[in-house]
């Protein structure tokens, strides 16, 4: 199994990617959220000049904030700098659009975006639709060094629900998913993806179609509890970001959170709903995947930590990852909290890379 790293894009901290490459991490996924972090493509460009082996791409680029030809030209520019190791991850939007008070892109528009994007990544011609306007487009100077379409740019489509996962199977070269802890559930997901792909004449079992899951990870010391201060420091930002996401799903779509969150849910909702509605979209995602606000630390219960993160001893994590690998997971990408990210990068890299059975 590959182990990659997801990065809260920071233009001043490319050393983090350099160290990830030295430790053997396979992929660096630069996150895209313009109201939170540095521009992901600027970070990718600098990383391309500082690395030589690690695969570089977006984790994930948000389709609702850039037209498809802009995304295609951006990643093809990176591909000119790092040919053969550039990839593109895309998703319909969570924080990037919601931080602006907007919902994620509708699935119908997301599919239209993918239909336009896919041929552009190969240097081909595509139909773009903007409002009532339609036009055939293609990059007009692909052989002049501005971009590179000759080296393949794999397209990974993020899916957090059955409908978006179906689009990943139809248009993607791989999928990005949330953490699935149960190997049986993962096999069912693989089967569902294959069924969706057959609708467009694809056979995912015959293709190289990798699944990548996002999580945070903490390696426990003997006797250390799941909710120790160190574990909260390393995984808390990811765990609380899951709470933010679940709240948005309840707020927008009426979806109820899983049982693991029942013990905190009413208290969390009261706290977040004390913020005036006109600014609540800013407050919900404060600290997103970087740190935990002091008033939210009480929500980091063992159940919440375990629901969104991989926490265990070295041997336990190797066993869990090996089981997920056998069930069809190809890569785990870790996103540690911001302050201890270098320490986590070292621990996970030295303990787990190359040791998944």
C-alpha positions in Angstrom: 0.0 0.0 0.0 1.2 3.5 -0.8 1.2 6.0 1.9 0.9 9.6 0.8 0.6 12.9 2.6 -2.2 15.5 2.2 -1.0 19.1 2.8 -2.7 22.2 3.9 -1.0 24.2 1.1 1.6 26.6 2.6 3.9 28.4 0.2 6.5 28.9 2.9 6.8 25.3 3.9 7.8 23.2 0.9 10.5 21.6 3.1 7.6 19.4 4.4 7.2 17.9 0.9 10.9 17.5 0.5 11.1 15.5 3.8 8.1 13.4 2.8 9.9 12.4 -0.4 13.0 11.5 1.6 11.0 9.3 3.9 9.4 7.4 1.0 5.9 8.9 0.9 4.5 8.1 -2.5 2.2 11.2 -3.2 1.8 14.7 -2.0 -1.8 15.9 -2.3 -2.0 19.7 -2.0 -5.3 20.8 -0.6 -7.3 23.6 -2.3 -9.3 26.2 -0.3 -8.7 29.8 -1.2 -10.1 31.3 2.0 -7.9 29.1 4.2 -4.5 28.3 2.6 -2.0 29.3 0.0 -2.9 28.6 -3.7 -2.3 24.9 -4.3 -0.9 25.4 -7.8 1.7 27.9 -6.6 2.7 25.4 -4.0 2.9 22.6 -6.5 5.1 24.6 -8.8 7.6 25.3 -6.0 7.5 21.6 -4.9 8.2 20.5 -8.4 11.5 22.4 -8.4 12.5 20.9 -5.0 11.6 17.2 -5.5 12.3 14.5 -8.1 10.4 11.3 -7.2 7.3 12.0 -5.2 4.0 12.3 -7.1 2.5 15.8 -7.0 -1.1 16.9 -7.4 -4.2 18.5 -5.9 -6.0 16.9 -3.0 -8.5 17.9 -4.1 -9.0 20.9 -6.5 -12.5 22.3 -6.2 -14.5 22.3 -9.4 -16.9 25.1 -8.3 -14.1 27.7 -8.0 -12.3 27.4 -11.4 -13.7 26.7 -14.9 -12.5 23.3 -16.3 -10.1 24.8 -18.8 -8.4 26.8 -16.0 -7.9 23.7 -14.0 -6.6 21.7 -17.0 -4.1 24.4 -17.9 -3.0 24.8 -14.3 -2.2 21.1 -13.7 -0.7 20.7 -17.2 1.7 23.5 -16.3 2.8 21.5 -13.3 3.1 18.5 -15.6 5.5 20.4 -17.7 7.7 20.8 -14.5 7.2 17.3 -13.1 6.3 15.1 -16.0 5.3 11.5 -15.2 4.6 12.3 -11.5 1.8 14.9 -11.8 -1.9 14.0 -11.0 -5.1 15.9 -10.5 -7.6 15.3 -7.8 -10.9 17.1 -8.0 -14.1 17.4 -5.9 -17.3 19.3 -5.9 -16.3 21.4 -2.8 -16.6 21.3 0.9 -14.8 24.1 2.7 -13.6 26.0 -0.4 -17.2 26.9 -1.4 -18.8 26.8 2.0 -16.3 29.3 3.4 -17.8 31.7 1.0 -21.4 30.9 2.1 -22.0 28.8 -1.0 -23.0 25.1 -1.3 -20.8 22.5 -3.1 -21.3 22.3 -6.8 -24.5 20.4 -7.8 -23.9 16.9 -9.1 -25.4 17.7 -12.5 -22.9 20.6 -12.8 -20.1 18.4 -11.4 -20.7 15.8 -14.1 -20.7 18.5 -16.8 -17.4 19.8 -15.4 -15.9 16.3 -15.6 -17.1 15.8 -19.1 -15.3 19.0 -20.1 -12.2 18.4 -18.1 -11.4 14.8 -19.0 -10.5 15.4 -22.7 -8.7 18.6 -21.9 -6.3 16.7 -19.7 -5.2 14.7 -22.7 -4.8 17.8 -24.9 -8.1 17.1 -26.7 -11.1 19.1 -27.6 -14.0 19.5 -25.3 -17.4 21.2 -25.2 -17.7 23.9 -22.5 -21.1 25.1 -21.2 -21.3 28.4 -19.2 -24.9 29.5 -18.8 -26.5 29.4 -22.2 -23.2 29.5 -23.9 -21.6 26.5 -25.5 -18.3 26.3 -27.4 -15.6 23.8 -28.5 -12.3 24.5 -26.8 -8.8 23.1 -26.7 -5.4 24.3 -25.7 -3.9 26.0 -28.8 -0.2 25.8 -27.9 0.4 22.4 -26.3 3.7 21.8 -28.1 5.4 25.1 -27.2 6.5 24.2 -23.6 3.7 26.1 -21.9 2.0 22.8 -20.8 2.5 19.1 -21.0 -0.2 16.7 -22.1 2.2 14.0 -23.4 2.9 12.6 -19.9 -0.4 11.2 -18.6 -2.2 13.2 -15.9 -4.3 10.7 -13.8 -7.6 12.1 -12.7 -8.8 11.2 -9.2 -12.4 12.1 -8.5 -13.4 12.6 -4.8 -16.7 11.1 -3.8 -18.4 11.2 -0.3 -21.7 9.8 -1.4 -23.0 7.1 -3.7 -23.9 9.6 -6.6 -20.5 11.3 -6.5 -18.8 8.0 -6.3 -20.7 6.9 -9.4 -19.2 9.9 -11.2 -15.8 8.9 -10.1 -16.2 5.4 -11.6 -17.4 6.9 -14.9 -14.9 9.6 -15.4 -11.9 9.1 -13.0 -8.7 7.2 -13.2 -9.1 6.6 -9.5 -11.1 7.7 -6.5 -10.5 9.7 -3.3 -12.7 8.6 -0.4 -13.1 9.2 3.3 -11.7 6.7 5.7 -13.4 3.3 5.6 -12.5 1.2 8.6 -14.3 -2.0 7.7 -12.8 -4.2 4.9 -16.2 -5.6 4.2 -17.6 -2.2 3.6 -14.6 -1.3 1.4 -15.3 -4.4 -0.8 -18.9 -3.3 -1.2 -17.7 0.1 -2.2 -15.4 -1.4 -4.8 -18.3 -3.5 -6.2 -20.6 -0.4 -6.3 -17.9 1.5 -8.2 -17.5 -1.4 -10.7 -21.2 -1.5 -11.3 -21.3 2.3 -12.1 -18.4 1.9 -14.4 -20.1 -0.8 -16.4 -22.8 1.7 -17.3 -20.2 3.5 -19.5 -18.5 0.3 -20.7 -15.6 0.3 -18.2 -14.2 -2.7 -16.3 -12.6 -1.4 -13.2 -11.4 -4.9 -12.2 -9.4 -5.0 -15.4 -8.1 -1.4 -15.0 -5.6 0.1 -12.7 -8.2 2.1 -10.7 -6.7 3.1 -7.3 -8.7 4.0 -4.3 -7.1 6.6 -1.9 -8.5 7.3 1.6 -7.9 10.5 3.6 -7.3 10.3 7.3 -5.1 11.3 10.2 -2.9 8.8 12.0 -1.5 8.4 15.5 0.8 5.6 16.6 0.1 4.8 20.2 2.7 4.0 22.8 2.1 0.9 25.0 -0.8 1.7 27.4 -1.5 5.1 25.9 -5.2 6.0 25.7 -6.9 6.9 22.4 -7.7 10.4 23.7 -4.3 11.2 25.2 -3.1 14.9 24.8 -0.6 13.8 22.2 -3.1 12.0 20.1 -5.5 14.9 20.3 -2.7 17.2 19.2 -1.8 15.0 16.2 -5.3 14.0 15.1 -7.7 16.5 16.6 -7.9 18.8 13.6 -8.9 16.0 11.3 -11.4 14.6 13.9 -13.1 17.9 14.4 -13.1 18.7 10.7 -15.3 15.6 10.3 -17.7 17.2 12.9 -17.8 20.3 10.8 -18.6 18.4 7.7 -21.4 16.4 9.3 -22.9 19.6 10.7 -23.0 21.0 7.1 -24.7 17.8 5.9 -27.3 18.1 8.6 -27.8 21.8 8.0 -28.0 21.6 4.2 -29.5 18.2 3.6 -31.0 16.9 6.9 -28.5 14.0 7.2 -28.1 12.7 10.7 -24.6 12.1 12.0 -23.3 8.5 12.7 -23.8 7.1 16.2 -20.1 7.8 17.1 -21.1 11.5 17.3 -24.3 11.1 19.4 -22.6 12.0 22.7 -21.4 15.5 21.5 -24.0 16.4 18.9 -26.6 18.5 20.7 -23.8 20.4 22.6 -21.9 21.0 19.4 -25.0 22.3 17.6 -25.9 24.7 20.4 -22.4 26.1 20.3 -22.2 26.6 16.6 -25.7 27.9 16.3 -24.9 30.7 18.8 -23.0 32.3 16.0 -25.1 34.7 13.9 -26.3 33.1 10.7 -24.6 35.7 8.4 -21.1 34.7 9.8 -21.7 31.1 10.7 -20.2 29.8 7.4 -16.9 31.3 8.5 -17.1 29.9 12.0 -18.0 26.3 11.1 -14.7 25.6 9.4 -12.4 27.7 11.6 -9.0 26.0 12.0 -10.0 23.5 9.3 -7.7 20.5 9.3 -4.9 22.6 10.9 -5.9 23.1 14.6 -8.7 22.8 17.0 -10.3 25.9 18.6 -10.2 25.9 22.4 -14.0 25.8 22.7 -14.1 22.7 20.5 -11.5 20.6 22.4 -14.2 19.1 24.6 -15.7 17.4 21.5 -12.6 15.2 21.0 -14.0 12.2 22.7 -12.5 8.7 22.0 -15.5 7.9 19.8 -15.0 11.0 17.7 -11.3 10.5 17.4 -11.6 6.9 16.3 -14.4 7.6 13.8 -12.3 9.8 11.6 -8.7 8.8 12.3 -6.5 5.7 12.4 -5.2 5.4 15.9 -3.4 2.3 17.3 -0.1 0.8 18.1 2.3 0.2 15.2 1.3 -3.5 15.0 -2.4 -2.7 15.1 -2.1 -0.1 12.4 -0.1 -2.5 10.2 -2.8 -5.1 10.7 -5.6 -2.7 9.9 -3.8 -1.3 6.8 -3.0 -4.8 5.6 -6.7 -5.8 5.9 -7.8 -2.6 4.0 -5.1 -3.3 1.3 -6.5 -6.8 0.8 -10.0 -5.4 0.5 -9.0 -3.0 -2.3 -7.5 0.2 -0.7 -4.4 1.3 -2.6 -3.3 4.4 -0.7 -3.7 6.1 2.6 -3.0 9.8 2.6 -2.5 11.4 6.1 -3.2 14.9 7.1 -1.8 15.6 10.5 -2.6 18.7 12.6 -0.5 21.6 11.6 1.8 22.1 14.6 3.0 18.5 15.0 3.0 17.6 11.3 6.7 17.1 11.0 6.8 14.8 14.0 3.9 12.7 12.6 5.5 12.6 9.2 8.6 11.1 10.8 6.8 8.6 13.0 4.4 7.3 10.3 7.1 7.2 7.6 9.6 5.3 9.7 7.1 2.9 11.3 4.7 2.1 8.5 6.1 2.8 5.0 7.2 -0.5 3.4 5.7 -2.6 6.2 2.1 -3.1 5.0 1.6 -6.8 4.5 
